[in-house]
Amino acid sequence: MVHVVIAHGRLIIEVEGIERFLPICHRIDLPLEHVVWVQTRPDEAYHGPTGKRTPGTLLQGLIAAGTFHGTDGDVFWDVHDPGRSIAIGFRDEPLIGVVVDVDDPDKVERAIVRALRGE
């Protein structure tokens, strides 16, 4: 699971739990204006990531954690429960997006959308 913070015009995604000890990204910090879309409970979270995984963990149906290199670019995953997942797309960043678990996907989505609107 991750914790999402919006502060000072930045989107910060911090990995929590056991994943902090895996050889994966622990924190993503980028300008909010690089966020291009957000979606709760994306279909891809239920099917799992595609592409080559390095580094990270993939136990189909249990956990997808790490960076996956697809044809469109790199996507960071940290998903245990697809029902609590959120996907966020980026531009002008090394990652094209993330698919992660959060406590309340709807709340996180609303917060990101409000921040993108300048509210």
Contact map, one row per residue, 1 for C-alpha under 8 A:
11100000000000111000000000000000000000000000000000000000000000000000000000000111000000000000000000011110000000000000000
11110000000011110000000000000000000000000000000000000000000000000000000000000100000000000000000000011100000000000000000
11111000000011110000000000000000000000000000000000000000000000000000000000000000000000000000000000000100000000000000000
01111100001111000000000000000000000000000000000000000000000000000000000000000000000000000000000000000100000100000000000
00111110001110000000000000000000000000000000000000000000000000000000000000000000000000000000000000000000000000000000000
00011111111100000000000000000001000000000000000000000000000000000000000000000000000000000000000000000000000000110010000
00001111111100000000000000000000000000000000000000000000000000000000000000000000000000000000000000000000000000000000000
00000111110000000000000000000000000000000000000000000000000000000000000000000000000000000000000000000000000000000000000
00000111111000000000000000000011100000000000000000000000000000000000000000000000000000000000000000000000000000000000000
00000111111100000000000000001111000000000000000000000000000000000000000000000000000000000000000000000000000000000000000
00011110111110000000000000011111000000000000000000000000000000000000000000000000000000000000000000000000000000000000000
00011110011111000000000000111100000000000000000000000000000000000000000000000000000000000000000000000000000000000000000
01111000001111100000000000111000000000000000000000000000000000000000000000000000000000000000000000000000000000000000000
01110000000111110000000001110000000000000000000000000000000000000000000000000000000000000000000000000000000000000000000
11100000000011111011000011100000000000000000000000000000000000000000000000000000000000000000000000000000000000000000000
11100000000001111111000000000000000000000000000000000000000000000000000000000000000000000000000000000000000000000000000
10000000000000111111000000000000000000000000000000000000000000000000000000000000000000000000000000000000000000000000000
00000000000000011111110000000000000000000000000000000000000000000000000000000000000000000000000000000000000000000000000
00000000000000111111110101000000000000000000000000000000000000001000000000000000000000000000000000000000000000000000000
00000000000000111111111101000000000000000000000000000000000000000000000000000000000000000000000000000000000000000000000
00000000000000000111111000000000000000000000000000000000000000000000000000000000000000000000000000000000000000000000000
00000000000000000111111100000000000000000000000000000001000000000000000000000000000000000000000000000000000000000000000
00000000000000000001111110000000000000000000000000000011000000000100000000000000000000000000000000000000000000000000000
00000000000000000011011111000000000000000000000000000011000000001110000000000000000000000000000000000000000000000000000
00000000000000100000001111110000000000000000000000000000000000000110000000010000000000000000000000000000000000000000000
00000000000001100011000111110000000000000000000000000000000000000000000000000000000000000000000000000000000000000000000
00000000000111100000000011111000000000000000000000000000000000000000000000000000000000000000000000000000000000000000000
00000000001111000000000011111100000000000000000000000000000000000000000000000000000000000000000000000000000000000000000
00000000011110000000000000111110000000000000000000000000000000000000000000000000000000000000000000000000000000000000000
00000000011100000000000000011111010000000000000000000000000000000000000000000000000000000000000000000000000000000000000
00000000111000000000000000001111111000000000000000000000000000000000000000000000000000000000000000000000000000000000000
00000100111000000000000000000111111000000000000000000000000000000000000000000000000000000000000000000000000000000011000
00000000100000000000000000000011111100000000000000000000000000000000000000000000000000000000000000000000000000000001000
00000000000000000000000000000111111100000000000000000000000000000000000000000000000000000111100000000000000000000000000
00000000000000000000000000000011111111000000000000000000000000000000000000000000000000011110000000000000000000000001000
00000000000000000000000000000000111111000000000000000000000000000000000000000000000000011110000000000000000000000000000
00000000000000000000000000000000001111100000000000000000000000000000000000000000000000011100000000000000000000000000000
00000000000000000000000000000000001111110000000000000000000000000000000000000000000001111000000000000000000010011000000
00000000000000000000000000000000000011111100000000000000000000000000000000000000000001110000000000000000000010000000000
00000000000000000000000000000000000001111100000000000000000000000000000000000000000111100000000000000000110010000000000
00000000000000000000000000000000000000111110100000000000000000000000000000000000011111100000000000000000100000000000000
00000000000000000000000000000000000000111111110000000000000000000000000000000000010011100000000000000000000000000000000
00000000000000000000000000000000000000001111111000000000000000000000000000000000000000000000000000000000000000000000000
00000000000000000000000000000000000000000111111110000000000000000000000000000000000000000000000000000000000000000000000
00000000000000000000000000000000000000001111111110000000000000000000000000000010010010000000000000100000000000000000000
00000000000000000000000000000000000000000111111100000000000000000000000000000000010000000000000000000000000000000000000
00000000000000000000000000000000000000000011111110000000000000000000000000000000000000000000000000000000000000000000000
00000000000000000000000000000000000000000001111111000000000110010000000000000000000000000000000000000000000000000000000
00000000000000000000000000000000000000000001101111100000000000010001000000001000000000000000000000000000000000000000000
00000000000000000000000000000000000000000000000111110000000000000001110000000000000000000000000000000000000000000000000
00000000000000000000000000000000000000000000000011111000000000000001111000000000000000000000000000000000000000000000000
00000000000000000000000000000000000000000000000001111100000000000001110000000000000000000000000000000000000000000000000
00000000000000000000000000000000000000000000000000111111100000000111100000000000000000000000000000000000000000000000000
00000000000000000000000000000000000000000000000000011111000000000111100000000000000000000000000000000000000000000000000
00000000000000000000001100000000000000000000000000001111100000000110000000000000000000000000000000000000000000000000000
00000000000000000000011100000000000000000000000000001111110000011110000000000000000000000000000000000000000000000000000
00000000000000000000000000000000000000000000000000001011111000111100000000000000000000000000000000000000000000000000000
00000000000000000000000000000000000000000000000000000001111101111000000000000000000000000000000000000000000000000000000
00000000000000000000000000000000000000000000000000000000111111110000000000000000000000000000000000000000000000000000000
00000000000000000000000000000000000000000000000100000000011111110000000000000000000000000000000000000000000000000000000
00000000000000000000000000000000000000000000000100000000001111100000000000000001000000000000000000000000000000000000000
00000000000000000000000000000000000000000000000000000000011111110000000000000001100000000000000000000000000000000000000
00000000000000000000000000000000000000000000000000000000111111111000000000000111000000000000000000000000000000000000000
00000000000000000000000000000000000000000000000110000001111101111100000000001111000000000000000000000000000000000000000
00000000000000000010000100000000000000000000000000000001110000111110000000011110000000000000000000000000000000000000000
00000000000000000000001110000000000000000000000000001111100000011111000000011100000000000000000000000000000000000000000
00000000000000000000000110000000000000000000000000001111000000001111100001111000000000000000000000000000000000000000000
00000000000000000000000000000000000000000000000011111100000000000111110001111000000000000000000000000000000000000000000
00000000000000000000000000000000000000000000000001111100000000000011111011100000000000000000000000000000000000000000000
00000000000000000000000000000000000000000000000001110000000000000001111111100000000000000000000000000000000000000000000
00000000000000000000000000000000000000000000000000100000000000000000111110000000000000000000000000000000000000000000000
00000000000000000000000000000000000000000000000000000000000000000000011111000000000000000000000100000000000000000000000
00000000000000000000000000000000000000000000000000000000000000000000111111100000000000000000001100000000000000000000000
00000000000000000000000000000000000000000000000000000000000000000011110111110000000000000000011110000000000000000000000
00000000000000000000000000000000000000000000000000000000000000000011110011111000000000000000001111100000000000000000000
00000000000000000000000010000000000000000000000000000000000000001111000001111100000000000000001011110000000000000000000
00000000000000000000000000000000000000000000000010000000000000011111000000111110000000000000000001110000000000000000000
11000000000000000000000000000000000000000000000000000000000000111100000000011111000000000000000000111000000000000000000
10000000000000000000000000000000000000000000100000000000000000111000000000001111110010000000000000111000000000000000000
10000000000000000000000000000000000000000000000000000000000011110000000000000111110000000000000000001000000000000000000
00000000000000000000000000000000000000000000000000000000000001000000000000000011111110000000000000001000000000000000000
00000000000000000000000000000000000000001100110000000000000000000000000000000011111110000000000000001000000000000000000
00000000000000000000000000000000000000001000000000000000000000000000000000000000111110000000000000000000000000000000000
00000000000000000000000000000000000000011000000000000000000000000000000000000000111111000000000000001111100000000000000
00000000000000000000000000000000000000011100100000000000000000000000000000000010111111100000000000111100100000000000000
00000000000000000000000000000000000001111100000000000000000000000000000000000000000111110000000000111100100010000000000
00000000000000000000000000000000000001111100000000000000000000000000000000000000000011111000000011110000000000000000000
00000000000000000000000000000000001111100000000000000000000000000000000000000000000001111100000011100000000000000000000
00000000000000000000000000000000001111000000000000000000000000000000000000000000000000111110000111000000000000000000000
00000000000000000000000000000000011110000000000000000000000000000000000000000000000000011111101110000000000000000000000
00000000000000000000000000000000011100000000000000000000000000000000000000000000000000001111100100000000000000000000000
00000000000000000000000000000000010000000000000000000000000000000000000000000000000000000111110000000000000000000000000
00000000000000000000000000000000010000000000000000000000000000000000000000000000000000000111111100000000000000000000000
00000000000000000000000000000000000000000000000000000000000000000000000001000000000000000001111100000000000000000000000
00000000000000000000000000000000000000000000000000000000000000000000000011110000000000000100111111000000000000000000000
00000000000000000000000000000000000000000000000000000000000000000000000111100000000000001110111111000000000000000000000
00000000000000000000000000000000000000000000000000000000000000000000000001110000000000111100001111100000000000000000000
00000000000000000000000000000000000000000000000000000000000000000000000000111000000000111000001111110000000000000000000
00000000000000000000000000000000000000000000100000000000000000000000000000111110000011110000000011111000000000000000000
11000000000000000000000000000000000000000000000000000000000000000000000000011110000011100000000001111100000000000000000
11000000000000000000000000000000000000000000000000000000000000000000000000000111110111000000000000111110100000000000000
11110000000000000000000000000000000000000000000000000000000000000000000000000000000111000000000000011111100100000000000
10000000000000000000000000000000000000000000000000000000000000000000000000000000000100000000000000001111100000000000000
00000000000000000000000000000000000000000000000000000000000000000000000000000000000100000000000000000111111100000000000
00000000000000000000000000000000000000011000000000000000000000000000000000000000000111000000000000001111111110000000000
00000000000000000000000000000000000000010000000000000000000000000000000000000000000000000000000000000001111111000000000
00000000000000000000000000000000000000000000000000000000000000000000000000000000000000000000000000000001111111100000000
00010000000000000000000000000000000000000000000000000000000000000000000000000000000000000000000000000101111111110000000
00000000000000000000000000000000000001110000000000000000000000000000000000000000000001000000000000000000111111111000000
00000000000000000000000000000000000000000000000000000000000000000000000000000000000000000000000000000000011111111100000
00000100000000000000000000000000000000000000000000000000000000000000000000000000000000000000000000000000001111111110000
00000100000000000000000000000000000001000000000000000000000000000000000000000000000000000000000000000000000111111111000
00000000000000000000000000000000000001000000000000000000000000000000000000000000000000000000000000000000000011111111100
00000000000000000000000000000000000000000000000000000000000000000000000000000000000000000000000000000000000001111111111
00000100000000000000000000000001000000000000000000000000000000000000000000000000000000000000000000000000000000111111111
00000000000000000000000000000001101000000000000000000000000000000000000000000000000000000000000000000000000000011111111
00000000000000000000000000000000000000000000000000000000000000000000000000000000000000000000000000000000000000001111111
00000000000000000000000000000000000000000000000000000000000000000000000000000000000000000000000000000000000000000111111
00000000000000000000000000000000000000000000000000000000000000000000000000000000000000000000000000000000000000000111111
